[in-house]
C-alpha cells in the first residue's frame, strides 16, 4: 500500500496512529518523522472543469 495513502487515512481520522505505524511497519516514535516529511503529503488532485449541460 502507498505510504501516502496510509498517512492520509490517519490525517483524516480513519485509522489511529498505532494502526498507521503498524501498516507502515515502523515504530510509533518514527511515525512522527514521516508525518512531517513533505514527500509523504497527499498529492493534490486536479479538478477539471466540465461544461454544464442545460
mmCIF entry with sequence, helices, sheets and N, C-alpha, C, O atoms, coordinates in Angstrom:
data_MODEL
# 
_entry.id   MODEL 
# 
_entity.id                         1 
_entity.type                       polymer 
_entity.pdbx_number_of_molecules   1 
# 
_entity_poly.entity_id                      1 
_entity_poly.type                           'polypeptide(L)' 
_entity_poly.nstd_linkage                   no 
_entity_poly.nstd_monomer                   no 
_entity_poly.pdbx_seq_one_letter_code       
;(UNK)(UNK)(UNK)(UNK)(UNK)(UNK)(UNK)(UNK)(UNK)(UNK)(UNK)(UNK)(UNK)(UNK)(UNK)(UNK)
(UNK)(UNK)(UNK)(UNK)(UNK)(UNK)(UNK)(UNK)(UNK)(UNK)(UNK)(UNK)(UNK)(UNK)(UNK)(UNK)
(UNK)(UNK)(UNK)(UNK)(UNK)(UNK)(UNK)(UNK)(UNK)(UNK)(UNK)(UNK)(UNK)(UNK)(UNK)(UNK)
(UNK)(UNK)(UNK)(UNK)(UNK)(UNK)
;
_entity_poly.pdbx_seq_one_letter_code_can   XXXXXXXXXXXXXXXXXXXXXXXXXXXXXXXXXXXXXXXXXXXXXXXXXXXXXX 
_entity_poly.pdbx_strand_id                 A 
# 
loop_
_entity_poly_seq.entity_id 
_entity_poly_seq.num 
_entity_poly_seq.mon_id 
_entity_poly_seq.hetero 
1 1  UNK n 
1 2  UNK n 
1 3  UNK n 
1 4  UNK n 
1 5  UNK n 
1 6  UNK n 
1 7  UNK n 
1 8  UNK n 
1 9  UNK n 
1 10 UNK n 
1 11 UNK n 
1 12 UNK n 
1 13 UNK n 
1 14 UNK n 
1 15 UNK n 
1 16 UNK n 
1 17 UNK n 
1 18 UNK n 
1 19 UNK n 
1 20 UNK n 
1 21 UNK n 
1 22 UNK n 
1 23 UNK n 
1 24 UNK n 
1 25 UNK n 
1 26 UNK n 
1 27 UNK n 
1 28 UNK n 
1 29 UNK n 
1 30 UNK n 
1 31 UNK n 
1 32 UNK n 
1 33 UNK n 
1 34 UNK n 
1 35 UNK n 
1 36 UNK n 
1 37 UNK n 
1 38 UNK n 
1 39 UNK n 
1 40 UNK n 
1 41 UNK n 
1 42 UNK n 
1 43 UNK n 
1 44 UNK n 
1 45 UNK n 
1 46 UNK n 
1 47 UNK n 
1 48 UNK n 
1 49 UNK n 
1 50 UNK n 
1 51 UNK n 
1 52 UNK n 
1 53 UNK n 
1 54 UNK n 
# 
_struct_asym.id          A 
_struct_asym.entity_id   1 
# 
loop_
_struct_conf.conf_type_id 
_struct_conf.id 
_struct_conf.pdbx_PDB_helix_id 
_struct_conf.beg_label_comp_id 
_struct_conf.beg_label_asym_id 
_struct_conf.beg_label_seq_id 
_struct_conf.pdbx_beg_PDB_ins_code 
_struct_conf.end_label_comp_id 
_struct_conf.end_label_asym_id 
_struct_conf.end_label_seq_id 
_struct_conf.pdbx_end_PDB_ins_code 
_struct_conf.beg_auth_comp_id 
_struct_conf.beg_auth_asym_id 
_struct_conf.beg_auth_seq_id 
_struct_conf.end_auth_comp_id 
_struct_conf.end_auth_asym_id 
_struct_conf.end_auth_seq_id 
_struct_conf.pdbx_PDB_helix_class 
_struct_conf.details 
_struct_conf.pdbx_PDB_helix_length 
HELX_P HELX_P1 AA1 UNK A 3  ? UNK A 11 ? UNK A 3  UNK A 11 1 ? 9 
HELX_P HELX_P2 AA2 UNK A 17 ? UNK A 24 ? UNK A 17 UNK A 24 1 ? 8 
HELX_P HELX_P3 AA3 UNK A 28 ? UNK A 35 ? UNK A 28 UNK A 35 1 ? 8 
HELX_P HELX_P4 AA4 UNK A 38 ? UNK A 40 ? UNK A 38 UNK A 40 5 ? 3 
# 
_struct_conf_type.id          HELX_P 
_struct_conf_type.criteria    ? 
_struct_conf_type.reference   ? 
# 
loop_
_atom_site.group_PDB 
_atom_site.id 
_atom_site.type_symbol 
_atom_site.label_atom_id 
_atom_site.label_alt_id 
_atom_site.label_comp_id 
_atom_site.label_asym_id 
_atom_site.label_entity_id 
_atom_site.label_seq_id 
_atom_site.pdbx_PDB_ins_code 
_atom_site.Cartn_x 
_atom_site.Cartn_y 
_atom_site.Cartn_z 
_atom_site.occupancy 
_atom_site.B_iso_or_equiv 
_atom_site.pdbx_formal_charge 
_atom_site.auth_seq_id 
_atom_site.auth_comp_id 
_atom_site.auth_asym_id 
_atom_site.auth_atom_id 
_atom_site.pdbx_PDB_model_num 
ATOM 1   N N  . UNK A 1 1  ? 0.843   -1.175 0.000   1.00 0.00 ? 1  UNK A N  1 
ATOM 2   C CA . UNK A 1 1  ? 0.000   0.000  0.000   1.00 0.00 ? 1  UNK A CA 1 
ATOM 3   C C  . UNK A 1 1  ? 0.889   1.239  0.000   1.00 0.00 ? 1  UNK A C  1 
ATOM 4   O O  . UNK A 1 1  ? 1.955   1.250  0.616   1.00 0.00 ? 1  UNK A O  1 
ATOM 5   N N  . UNK A 1 2  ? 0.449   2.264  -0.686  1.00 0.00 ? 2  UNK A N  1 
ATOM 6   C CA . UNK A 1 2  ? 1.190   3.506  -0.784  1.00 0.00 ? 2  UNK A CA 1 
ATOM 7   C C  . UNK A 1 2  ? 1.239   4.192  0.583   1.00 0.00 ? 2  UNK A C  1 
ATOM 8   O O  . UNK A 1 2  ? 0.208   4.370  1.234   1.00 0.00 ? 2  UNK A O  1 
ATOM 9   N N  . UNK A 1 3  ? 2.440   4.574  1.011   1.00 0.00 ? 3  UNK A N  1 
ATOM 10  C CA . UNK A 1 3  ? 2.601   5.209  2.312   1.00 0.00 ? 3  UNK A CA 1 
ATOM 11  C C  . UNK A 1 3  ? 1.790   6.493  2.414   1.00 0.00 ? 3  UNK A C  1 
ATOM 12  O O  . UNK A 1 3  ? 1.253   6.808  3.476   1.00 0.00 ? 3  UNK A O  1 
ATOM 13  N N  . UNK A 1 4  ? 1.699   7.231  1.322   1.00 0.00 ? 4  UNK A N  1 
ATOM 14  C CA . UNK A 1 4  ? 0.932   8.492  1.350   1.00 0.00 ? 4  UNK A CA 1 
ATOM 15  C C  . UNK A 1 4  ? -0.531  8.236  1.658   1.00 0.00 ? 4  UNK A C  1 
ATOM 16  O O  . UNK A 1 4  ? -1.166  9.023  2.360   1.00 0.00 ? 4  UNK A O  1 
ATOM 17  N N  . UNK A 1 5  ? -1.069  7.145  1.138   1.00 0.00 ? 5  UNK A N  1 
ATOM 18  C CA . UNK A 1 5  ? -2.478  6.831  1.389   1.00 0.00 ? 5  UNK A CA 1 
ATOM 19  C C  . UNK A 1 5  ? -2.702  6.475  2.851   1.00 0.00 ? 5  UNK A C  1 
ATOM 20  O O  . UNK A 1 5  ? -3.722  6.843  3.433   1.00 0.00 ? 5  UNK A O  1 
ATOM 21  N N  . UNK A 1 6  ? -1.756  5.762  3.443   1.00 0.00 ? 6  UNK A N  1 
ATOM 22  C CA . UNK A 1 6  ? -1.872  5.391  4.847   1.00 0.00 ? 6  UNK A CA 1 
ATOM 23  C C  . UNK A 1 6  ? -1.811  6.643  5.724   1.00 0.00 ? 6  UNK A C  1 
ATOM 24  O O  . UNK A 1 6  ? -2.608  6.797  6.649   1.00 0.00 ? 6  UNK A O  1 
ATOM 25  N N  . UNK A 1 7  ? -0.875  7.523  5.434   1.00 0.00 ? 7  UNK A N  1 
ATOM 26  C CA . UNK A 1 7  ? -0.737  8.760  6.203   1.00 0.00 ? 7  UNK A CA 1 
ATOM 27  C C  . UNK A 1 7  ? -1.961  9.647  6.022   1.00 0.00 ? 7  UNK A C  1 
ATOM 28  O O  . UNK A 1 7  ? -2.414  10.279 6.976   1.00 0.00 ? 7  UNK A O  1 
ATOM 29  N N  . UNK A 1 8  ? -2.497  9.699  4.818   1.00 0.00 ? 8  UNK A N  1 
ATOM 30  C CA . UNK A 1 8  ? -3.712  10.475 4.568   1.00 0.00 ? 8  UNK A CA 1 
ATOM 31  C C  . UNK A 1 8  ? -4.883  9.900  5.350   1.00 0.00 ? 8  UNK A C  1 
ATOM 32  O O  . UNK A 1 8  ? -5.695  10.653 5.888   1.00 0.00 ? 8  UNK A O  1 
ATOM 33  N N  . UNK A 1 9  ? -4.982  8.587  5.420   1.00 0.00 ? 9  UNK A N  1 
ATOM 34  C CA . UNK A 1 9  ? -6.052  7.950  6.192   1.00 0.00 ? 9  UNK A CA 1 
ATOM 35  C C  . UNK A 1 9  ? -5.939  8.319  7.666   1.00 0.00 ? 9  UNK A C  1 
ATOM 36  O O  . UNK A 1 9  ? -6.954  8.546  8.326   1.00 0.00 ? 9  UNK A O  1 
ATOM 37  N N  . UNK A 1 10 ? -4.717  8.383  8.188   1.00 0.00 ? 10 UNK A N  1 
ATOM 38  C CA . UNK A 1 10 ? -4.528  8.797  9.582   1.00 0.00 ? 10 UNK A CA 1 
ATOM 39  C C  . UNK A 1 10 ? -4.948  10.254 9.758   1.00 0.00 ? 10 UNK A C  1 
ATOM 40  O O  . UNK A 1 10 ? -5.672  10.584 10.698  1.00 0.00 ? 10 UNK A O  1 
ATOM 41  N N  . UNK A 1 11 ? -4.498  11.123 8.858   1.00 0.00 ? 11 UNK A N  1 
ATOM 42  C CA . UNK A 1 11 ? -4.817  12.546 8.972   1.00 0.00 ? 11 UNK A CA 1 
ATOM 43  C C  . UNK A 1 11 ? -6.320  12.808 8.881   1.00 0.00 ? 11 UNK A C  1 
ATOM 44  O O  . UNK A 1 11 ? -6.818  13.771 9.464   1.00 0.00 ? 11 UNK A O  1 
ATOM 45  N N  . UNK A 1 12 ? -7.032  11.969 8.162   1.00 0.00 ? 12 UNK A N  1 
ATOM 46  C CA . UNK A 1 12 ? -8.486  12.119 8.040   1.00 0.00 ? 12 UNK A CA 1 
ATOM 47  C C  . UNK A 1 12 ? -9.237  11.441 9.173   1.00 0.00 ? 12 UNK A C  1 
ATOM 48  O O  . UNK A 1 12 ? -10.465 11.506 9.227   1.00 0.00 ? 12 UNK A O  1 
ATOM 49  N N  . UNK A 1 13 ? -8.510  10.785 10.083  1.00 0.00 ? 13 UNK A N  1 
ATOM 50  C CA . UNK A 1 13 ? -9.131  10.167 11.244  1.00 0.00 ? 13 UNK A CA 1 
ATOM 51  C C  . UNK A 1 13 ? -9.709  8.785  10.981  1.00 0.00 ? 13 UNK A C  1 
ATOM 52  O O  . UNK A 1 13 ? -10.503 8.283  11.776  1.00 0.00 ? 13 UNK A O  1 
ATOM 53  N N  . UNK A 1 14 ? -9.322  8.174  9.886   1.00 0.00 ? 14 UNK A N  1 
ATOM 54  C CA . UNK A 1 14 ? -9.847  6.858  9.538   1.00 0.00 ? 14 UNK A CA 1 
ATOM 55  C C  . UNK A 1 14 ? -9.138  5.736  10.295  1.00 0.00 ? 14 UNK A C  1 
ATOM 56  O O  . UNK A 1 14 ? -9.727  4.685  10.546  1.00 0.00 ? 14 UNK A O  1 
ATOM 57  N N  . UNK A 1 15 ? -7.875  5.959  10.657  1.00 0.00 ? 15 UNK A N  1 
ATOM 58  C CA . UNK A 1 15 ? -7.101  4.981  11.412  1.00 0.00 ? 15 UNK A CA 1 
ATOM 59  C C  . UNK A 1 15 ? -6.345  5.705  12.521  1.00 0.00 ? 15 UNK A C  1 
ATOM 60  O O  . UNK A 1 15 ? -6.128  6.914  12.448  1.00 0.00 ? 15 UNK A O  1 
ATOM 61  N N  . UNK A 1 16 ? -5.950  4.964  13.534  1.00 0.00 ? 16 UNK A N  1 
ATOM 62  C CA . UNK A 1 16 ? -5.199  5.548  14.651  1.00 0.00 ? 16 UNK A CA 1 
ATOM 63  C C  . UNK A 1 16 ? -3.715  5.635  14.289  1.00 0.00 ? 16 UNK A C  1 
ATOM 64  O O  . UNK A 1 16 ? -3.266  5.070  13.291  1.00 0.00 ? 16 UNK A O  1 
ATOM 65  N N  . UNK A 1 17 ? -2.971  6.354  15.122  1.00 0.00 ? 17 UNK A N  1 
ATOM 66  C CA . UNK A 1 17 ? -1.534  6.477  14.902  1.00 0.00 ? 17 UNK A CA 1 
ATOM 67  C C  . UNK A 1 17 ? -0.851  5.120  15.044  1.00 0.00 ? 17 UNK A C  1 
ATOM 68  O O  . UNK A 1 17 ? 0.117   4.833  14.339  1.00 0.00 ? 17 UNK A O  1 
ATOM 69  N N  . UNK A 1 18 ? -1.350  4.287  15.951  1.00 0.00 ? 18 UNK A N  1 
ATOM 70  C CA . UNK A 1 18 ? -0.780  2.950  16.129  1.00 0.00 ? 18 UNK A CA 1 
ATOM 71  C C  . UNK A 1 18 ? -1.047  2.085  14.895  1.00 0.00 ? 18 UNK A C  1 
ATOM 72  O O  . UNK A 1 18 ? -0.166  1.352  14.445  1.00 0.00 ? 18 UNK A O  1 
ATOM 73  N N  . UNK A 1 19 ? -2.255  2.171  14.352  1.00 0.00 ? 19 UNK A N  1 
ATOM 74  C CA . UNK A 1 19 ? -2.575  1.408  13.136  1.00 0.00 ? 19 UNK A CA 1 
ATOM 75  C C  . UNK A 1 19 ? -1.731  1.888  11.969  1.00 0.00 ? 19 UNK A C  1 
ATOM 76  O O  . UNK A 1 19 ? -1.251  1.087  11.167  1.00 0.00 ? 19 UNK A O  1 
ATOM 77  N N  . UNK A 1 20 ? -1.553  3.190  11.880  1.00 0.00 ? 20 UNK A N  1 
ATOM 78  C CA . UNK A 1 20 ? -0.730  3.769  10.815  1.00 0.00 ? 20 UNK A CA 1 
ATOM 79  C C  . UNK A 1 20 ? 0.697   3.222  10.897  1.00 0.00 ? 20 UNK A C  1 
ATOM 80  O O  . UNK A 1 20 ? 1.260   2.778  9.897   1.00 0.00 ? 20 UNK A O  1 
ATOM 81  N N  . UNK A 1 21 ? 1.265   3.260  12.081  1.00 0.00 ? 21 UNK A N  1 
ATOM 82  C CA . UNK A 1 21 ? 2.630   2.760  12.269  1.00 0.00 ? 21 UNK A CA 1 
ATOM 83  C C  . UNK A 1 21 ? 2.721   1.272  11.946  1.00 0.00 ? 21 UNK A C  1 
ATOM 84  O O  . UNK A 1 21 ? 3.696   0.821  11.345  1.00 0.00 ? 21 UNK A O  1 
ATOM 85  N N  . UNK A 1 22 ? 1.707   0.516  12.345  1.00 0.00 ? 22 UNK A N  1 
ATOM 86  C CA . UNK A 1 22 ? 1.717   -0.929 12.091  1.00 0.00 ? 22 UNK A CA 1 
ATOM 87  C C  . UNK A 1 22 ? 1.649   -1.222 10.599  1.00 0.00 ? 22 UNK A C  1 
ATOM 88  O O  . UNK A 1 22 ? 2.374   -2.086 10.105  1.00 0.00 ? 22 UNK A O  1 
ATOM 89  N N  . UNK A 1 23 ? 0.789   -0.517 9.878   1.00 0.00 ? 23 UNK A N  1 
ATOM 90  C CA . UNK A 1 23 ? 0.661   -0.730 8.433   1.00 0.00 ? 23 UNK A CA 1 
ATOM 91  C C  . UNK A 1 23 ? 1.969   -0.392 7.728   1.00 0.00 ? 23 UNK A C  1 
ATOM 92  O O  . UNK A 1 23 ? 2.402   -1.103 6.821   1.00 0.00 ? 23 UNK A O  1 
ATOM 93  N N  . UNK A 1 24 ? 2.593   0.709  8.161   1.00 0.00 ? 24 UNK A N  1 
ATOM 94  C CA . UNK A 1 24 ? 3.843   1.131  7.526   1.00 0.00 ? 24 UNK A CA 1 
ATOM 95  C C  . UNK A 1 24 ? 5.046   0.317  7.997   1.00 0.00 ? 24 UNK A C  1 
ATOM 96  O O  . UNK A 1 24 ? 6.113   0.366  7.384   1.00 0.00 ? 24 UNK A O  1 
ATOM 97  N N  . UNK A 1 25 ? 4.870   -0.429 9.083   1.00 0.00 ? 25 UNK A N  1 
ATOM 98  C CA . UNK A 1 25 ? 5.965   -1.252 9.593   1.00 0.00 ? 25 UNK A CA 1 
ATOM 99  C C  . UNK A 1 25 ? 7.042   -0.448 10.285  1.00 0.00 ? 25 UNK A C  1 
ATOM 100 O O  . UNK A 1 25 ? 8.221   -0.795 10.215  1.00 0.00 ? 25 UNK A O  1 
ATOM 101 N N  . UNK A 1 26 ? 6.645   0.635  10.960  1.00 0.00 ? 26 UNK A N  1 
ATOM 102 C CA . UNK A 1 26 ? 7.600   1.461  11.687  1.00 0.00 ? 26 UNK A CA 1 
ATOM 103 C C  . UNK A 1 26 ? 7.167   1.566  13.142  1.00 0.00 ? 26 UNK A C  1 
ATOM 104 O O  . UNK A 1 26 ? 6.045   1.210  13.500  1.00 0.00 ? 26 UNK A O  1 
ATOM 105 N N  . UNK A 1 27 ? 8.076   2.060  13.968  1.00 0.00 ? 27 UNK A N  1 
ATOM 106 C CA . UNK A 1 27 ? 7.814   2.274  15.386  1.00 0.00 ? 27 UNK A CA 1 
ATOM 107 C C  . UNK A 1 27 ? 6.932   3.509  15.544  1.00 0.00 ? 27 UNK A C  1 
ATOM 108 O O  . UNK A 1 27 ? 6.996   4.427  14.727  1.00 0.00 ? 27 UNK A O  1 
ATOM 109 N N  . UNK A 1 28 ? 6.120   3.532  16.578  1.00 0.00 ? 28 UNK A N  1 
ATOM 110 C CA . UNK A 1 28 ? 5.236   4.682  16.799  1.00 0.00 ? 28 UNK A CA 1 
ATOM 111 C C  . UNK A 1 28 ? 6.018   5.984  16.938  1.00 0.00 ? 28 UNK A C  1 
ATOM 112 O O  . UNK A 1 28 ? 5.519   7.049  16.575  1.00 0.00 ? 28 UNK A O  1 
ATOM 113 N N  . UNK A 1 29 ? 7.242   5.907  17.463  1.00 0.00 ? 29 UNK A N  1 
ATOM 114 C CA . UNK A 1 29 ? 8.052   7.117  17.592  1.00 0.00 ? 29 UNK A CA 1 
ATOM 115 C C  . UNK A 1 29 ? 8.587   7.588  16.241  1.00 0.00 ? 29 UNK A C  1 
ATOM 116 O O  . UNK A 1 29 ? 8.832   8.781  16.059  1.00 0.00 ? 29 UNK A O  1 
ATOM 117 N N  . UNK A 1 30 ? 8.770   6.682  15.305  1.00 0.00 ? 30 UNK A N  1 
ATOM 118 C CA . UNK A 1 30 ? 9.276   7.039  13.977  1.00 0.00 ? 30 UNK A CA 1 
ATOM 119 C C  . UNK A 1 30 ? 8.190   7.636  13.098  1.00 0.00 ? 30 UNK A C  1 
ATOM 120 O O  . UNK A 1 30 ? 8.492   8.339  12.134  1.00 0.00 ? 30 UNK A O  1 
ATOM 121 N N  . UNK A 1 31 ? 6.944   7.368  13.413  1.00 0.00 ? 31 UNK A N  1 
ATOM 122 C CA . UNK A 1 31 ? 5.847   7.793  12.557  1.00 0.00 ? 31 UNK A CA 1 
ATOM 123 C C  . UNK A 1 31 ? 5.756   9.313  12.477  1.00 0.00 ? 31 UNK A C  1 
ATOM 124 O O  . UNK A 1 31 ? 5.361   9.856  11.445  1.00 0.00 ? 31 UNK A O  1 
ATOM 125 N N  . UNK A 1 32 ? 6.118   10.003 13.555  1.00 0.00 ? 32 UNK A N  1 
ATOM 126 C CA . UNK A 1 32 ? 6.028   11.461 13.551  1.00 0.00 ? 32 UNK A CA 1 
ATOM 127 C C  . UNK A 1 32 ? 7.004   12.068 12.537  1.00 0.00 ? 32 UNK A C  1 
ATOM 128 O O  . UNK A 1 32 ? 6.719   13.111 11.948  1.00 0.00 ? 32 UNK A O  1 
ATOM 129 N N  . UNK A 1 33 ? 8.133   11.429 12.338  1.00 0.00 ? 33 UNK A N  1 
ATOM 130 C CA . UNK A 1 33 ? 9.069   11.884 11.318  1.00 0.00 ? 33 UNK A CA 1 
ATOM 131 C C  . UNK A 1 33 ? 8.473   11.765 9.930   1.00 0.00 ? 33 UNK A C  1 
ATOM 132 O O  . UNK A 1 33 ? 8.684   12.636 9.086   1.00 0.00 ? 33 UNK A O  1 
ATOM 133 N N  . UNK A 1 34 ? 7.730   10.694 9.685   1.00 0.00 ? 34 UNK A N  1 
ATOM 134 C CA . UNK A 1 34 ? 7.070   10.520 8.393   1.00 0.00 ? 34 UNK A CA 1 
ATOM 135 C C  . UNK A 1 34 ? 5.947   11.535 8.197   1.00 0.00 ? 34 UNK A C  1 
ATOM 136 O O  . UNK A 1 34 ? 5.702   11.996 7.083   1.00 0.00 ? 34 UNK A O  1 
ATOM 137 N N  . UNK A 1 35 ? 5.266   11.878 9.293   1.00 0.00 ? 35 UNK A N  1 
ATOM 138 C CA . UNK A 1 35 ? 4.161   12.836 9.205   1.00 0.00 ? 35 UNK A CA 1 
ATOM 139 C C  . UNK A 1 35 ? 4.655   14.216 8.768   1.00 0.00 ? 35 UNK A C  1 
ATOM 140 O O  . UNK A 1 35 ? 3.952   14.951 8.075   1.00 0.00 ? 35 UNK A O  1 
ATOM 141 N N  . UNK A 1 36 ? 5.874   14.551 9.185   1.00 0.00 ? 36 UNK A N  1 
ATOM 142 C CA . UNK A 1 36 ? 6.438   15.867 8.880   1.00 0.00 ? 36 UNK A CA 1 
ATOM 143 C C  . UNK A 1 36 ? 7.201   15.901 7.558   1.00 0.00 ? 36 UNK A C  1 
ATOM 144 O O  . UNK A 1 36 ? 7.660   16.962 7.135   1.00 0.00 ? 36 UNK A O  1 
ATOM 145 N N  . UNK A 1 37 ? 7.336   14.758 6.908   1.00 0.00 ? 37 UNK A N  1 
ATOM 146 C CA . UNK A 1 37 ? 8.066   14.672 5.641   1.00 0.00 ? 37 UNK A CA 1 
ATOM 147 C C  . UNK A 1 37 ? 7.195   15.213 4.510   1.00 0.00 ? 37 UNK A C  1 
ATOM 148 O O  . UNK A 1 37 ? 6.120   14.671 4.254   1.00 0.00 ? 37 UNK A O  1 
ATOM 149 N N  . UNK A 1 38 ? 7.633   16.265 3.832   1.00 0.00 ? 38 UNK A N  1 
ATOM 150 C CA . UNK A 1 38 ? 6.810   16.840 2.753   1.00 0.00 ? 38 UNK A CA 1 
ATOM 151 C C  . UNK A 1 38 ? 6.568   15.874 1.591   1.00 0.00 ? 38 UNK A C  1 
ATOM 152 O O  . UNK A 1 38 ? 5.590   16.025 0.859   1.00 0.00 ? 38 UNK A O  1 
ATOM 153 N N  . UNK A 1 39 ? 7.442   14.892 1.416   1.00 0.00 ? 39 UNK A N  1 
ATOM 154 C CA . UNK A 1 39 ? 7.247   13.921 0.342   1.00 0.00 ? 39 UNK A CA 1 
ATOM 155 C C  . UNK A 1 39 ? 6.119   12.949 0.653   1.00 0.00 ? 39 UNK A C  1 
ATOM 156 O O  . UNK A 1 39 ? 5.624   12.268 -0.246  1.00 0.00 ? 39 UNK A O  1 
ATOM 157 N N  . UNK A 1 40 ? 5.705   12.876 1.921   1.00 0.00 ? 40 UNK A N  1 
ATOM 158 C CA . UNK A 1 40 ? 4.630   11.977 2.315   1.00 0.00 ? 40 UNK A CA 1 
ATOM 159 C C  . UNK A 1 40 ? 3.265   12.662 2.279   1.00 0.00 ? 40 UNK A C  1 
ATOM 160 O O  . UNK A 1 40 ? 2.251   12.053 2.619   1.00 0.00 ? 40 UNK A O  1 
ATOM 161 N N  . UNK A 1 41 ? 3.245   13.918 1.871   1.00 0.00 ? 41 UNK A N  1 
ATOM 162 C CA . UNK A 1 41 ? 1.966   14.626 1.772   1.00 0.00 ? 41 UNK A CA 1 
ATOM 163 C C  . UNK A 1 41 ? 1.172   14.063 0.599   1.00 0.00 ? 41 UNK A C  1 
ATOM 164 O O  . UNK A 1 41 ? 1.733   13.600 -0.394  1.00 0.00 ? 41 UNK A O  1 
ATOM 165 N N  . UNK A 1 42 ? -0.130  14.116 0.740   1.00 0.00 ? 42 UNK A N  1 
ATOM 166 C CA . UNK A 1 42 ? -1.007  13.617 -0.321  1.00 0.00 ? 42 UNK A CA 1 
ATOM 167 C C  . UNK A 1 42 ? -0.814  14.478 -1.562  1.00 0.00 ? 42 UNK A C  1 
ATOM 168 O O  . UNK A 1 42 ? -0.701  15.700 -1.468  1.00 0.00 ? 42 UNK A O  1 
ATOM 169 N N  . UNK A 1 43 ? -0.777  13.843 -2.710  1.00 0.00 ? 43 UNK A N  1 
ATOM 170 C CA . UNK A 1 43 ? -0.654  14.579 -3.956  1.00 0.00 ? 43 UNK A CA 1 
ATOM 171 C C  . UNK A 1 43 ? -1.944  15.342 -4.225  1.00 0.00 ? 43 UNK A C  1 
ATOM 172 O O  . UNK A 1 43 ? -3.037  14.808 -4.036  1.00 0.00 ? 43 UNK A O  1 
ATOM 173 N N  . UNK A 1 44 ? -1.815  16.591 -4.665  1.00 0.00 ? 44 UNK A N  1 
ATOM 174 C CA . UNK A 1 44 ? -3.037  17.355 -4.944  1.00 0.00 ? 44 UNK A CA 1 
ATOM 175 C C  . UNK A 1 44 ? -3.802  16.759 -6.116  1.00 0.00 ? 44 UNK A C  1 
ATOM 176 O O  . UNK A 1 44 ? -3.215  16.280 -7.086  1.00 0.00 ? 44 UNK A O  1 
ATOM 177 N N  . UNK A 1 45 ? -5.110  16.800 -6.004  1.00 0.00 ? 45 UNK A N  1 
ATOM 178 C CA . UNK A 1 45 ? -5.951  16.289 -7.085  1.00 0.00 ? 45 UNK A CA 1 
ATOM 179 C C  . UNK A 1 45 ? -6.283  17.412 -8.041  1.00 0.00 ? 45 UNK A C  1 
ATOM 180 O O  . UNK A 1 45 ? -6.558  18.540 -7.631  1.00 0.00 ? 45 UNK A O  1 
ATOM 181 N N  . UNK A 1 46 ? -6.254  17.095 -9.293  1.00 0.00 ? 46 UNK A N  1 
ATOM 182 C CA . UNK A 1 46 ? -6.587  18.076 -10.320 1.00 0.00 ? 46 UNK A CA 1 
ATOM 183 C C  . UNK A 1 46 ? -8.063  17.934 -10.649 1.00 0.00 ? 46 UNK A C  1 
ATOM 184 O O  . UNK A 1 46 ? -8.532  16.858 -11.020 1.00 0.00 ? 46 UNK A O  1 
ATOM 185 N N  . UNK A 1 47 ? -8.778  19.021 -10.509 1.00 0.00 ? 47 UNK A N  1 
ATOM 186 C CA . UNK A 1 47 ? -10.210 19.013 -10.828 1.00 0.00 ? 47 UNK A CA 1 
ATOM 187 C C  . UNK A 1 47 ? -10.371 19.735 -12.164 1.00 0.00 ? 47 UNK A C  1 
ATOM 188 O O  . UNK A 1 47 ? -9.997  20.897 -12.317 1.00 0.00 ? 47 UNK A O  1 
ATOM 189 N N  . UNK A 1 48 ? -10.929 19.020 -13.106 1.00 0.00 ? 48 UNK A N  1 
ATOM 190 C CA . UNK A 1 48 ? -11.115 19.593 -14.427 1.00 0.00 ? 48 UNK A CA 1 
ATOM 191 C C  . UNK A 1 48 ? -12.524 20.176 -14.534 1.00 0.00 ? 48 UNK A C  1 
ATOM 192 O O  . UNK A 1 48 ? -13.507 19.581 -14.092 1.00 0.00 ? 48 UNK A O  1 
ATOM 193 N N  . UNK A 1 49 ? -12.579 21.350 -15.131 1.00 0.00 ? 49 UNK A N  1 
ATOM 194 C CA . UNK A 1 49 ? -13.885 21.962 -15.340 1.00 0.00 ? 49 UNK A CA 1 
ATOM 195 C C  . UNK A 1 49 ? -14.584 21.285 -16.508 1.00 0.00 ? 49 UNK A C  1 
ATOM 196 O O  . UNK A 1 49 ? -13.979 21.015 -17.545 1.00 0.00 ? 49 UNK A O  1 
ATOM 197 N N  . UNK A 1 50 ? -15.861 21.017 -16.321 1.00 0.00 ? 50 UNK A N  1 
ATOM 198 C CA . UNK A 1 50 ? -16.657 20.406 -17.369 1.00 0.00 ? 50 UNK A CA 1 
ATOM 199 C C  . UNK A 1 50 ? -17.813 21.343 -17.710 1.00 0.00 ? 50 UNK A C  1 
ATOM 200 O O  . UNK A 1 50 ? -18.368 21.990 -16.823 1.00 0.00 ? 50 UNK A O  1 
ATOM 201 N N  . UNK A 1 51 ? -18.173 21.418 -18.976 1.00 0.00 ? 51 UNK A N  1 
ATOM 202 C CA . UNK A 1 51 ? -19.268 22.307 -19.345 1.00 0.00 ? 51 UNK A CA 1 
ATOM 203 C C  . UNK A 1 51 ? -20.585 21.836 -18.742 1.00 0.00 ? 51 UNK A C  1 
ATOM 204 O O  . UNK A 1 51 ? -20.835 20.637 -18.614 1.00 0.00 ? 51 UNK A O  1 
ATOM 205 N N  . UNK A 1 52 ? -21.417 22.799 -18.377 1.00 0.00 ? 52 UNK A N  1 
ATOM 206 C CA . UNK A 1 52 ? -22.726 22.479 -17.829 1.00 0.00 ? 52 UNK A CA 1 
ATOM 207 C C  . UNK A 1 52 ? -23.692 22.219 -18.977 1.00 0.00 ? 52 UNK A C  1 
ATOM 208 O O  . UNK A 1 52 ? -23.707 22.939 -19.975 1.00 0.00 ? 52 UNK A O  1 
ATOM 209 N N  . UNK A 1 53 ? -24.475 21.202 -18.816 1.00 0.00 ? 53 UNK A N  1 
ATOM 210 C CA . UNK A 1 53 ? -25.489 20.885 -19.827 1.00 0.00 ? 53 UNK A CA 1 
ATOM 211 C C  . UNK A 1 53 ? -26.820 21.400 -19.317 1.00 0.00 ? 53 UNK A C  1 
ATOM 212 O O  . UNK A 1 53 ? -27.146 21.214 -18.145 1.00 0.00 ? 53 UNK A O  1 
ATOM 213 N N  . UNK A 1 54 ? -27.579 22.033 -20.161 1.00 0.00 ? 54 UNK A N  1 
ATOM 214 C CA . UNK A 1 54 ? -28.822 22.562 -19.637 1.00 0.00 ? 54 UNK A CA 1 
ATOM 215 C C  . UNK A 1 54 ? -29.753 22.858 -20.675 1.00 0.00 ? 54 UNK A C  1 
ATOM 216 O O  . UNK A 1 54 ? -30.861 23.317 -20.399 1.00 0.00 ? 54 UNK A O  1 
# 
